[in-house]
Amino acid sequence: MIPKKYEFITFAFFMSLFMTILMSFVITFINVGFSEMFFAQWFGAFWRAYVIAFPAVLTVVPIVRKIVKRLVAEF
């Protein structure tokens, strides 16, 4: 098991992983359709996007949490 102190990094890793897989797959399909080279093109798009997505999630999530906390009323 992963220690609790690494929860945020683990969250960021999986959130960016799944979102990058999904979005790169959809965008690659929209741009090129299913071809013989689809998975090679998709994987190329995926790893390039993931290099940006992981640090972006680490940066953006705390900001989004603060915005949401201000917008959502407590009852």
Residue pairs with C-beta under 8 A, 6 or more apart in sequence:
2 10
8 58
8 61
9 58
11 61
12 54
12 57
12 58
12 61
13 54
15 57
15 61
16 50
16 53
16 54
16 56
16 57
17 50
17 54
19 53
19 57
20 46
20 49
20 50
20 53
21 46
23 49
24 42
24 45
24 46
24 49
25 42
25 46
27 45
28 38
28 41
28 42
28 45
29 38
29 42
32 38
32 41
35 41
